[in-house]
Amino acid sequence: MSLDTVTTSVAFPIYSAGSIVLINIDGLLIYRQKIERKNQLAIVMTIIALVLINA
């Protein structure tokens, strides 16, 4: 039913990229993992891409 309001070209990238971002943030907050500079950049770029997909 949710795919009636959101197209699959938007829903699936949001789900997959969003879960990767949430896993990285959880690892940072819960396990105090160090995130390298290039991975931080990748997370920021992923968040920007998610915003652009929703616009």
C-alpha angles and dihedrals in degrees: 000000000000091000088063089070100031123043120235091242087066102033101054098047090048091051097047100039093039092054091051091052092048092049091052093048091048091051090051096048102035104033098026091232118177113239115209120233094252091050091050089053091049091052092050092048090049091052090049090050091051090052091049092049090054095048 
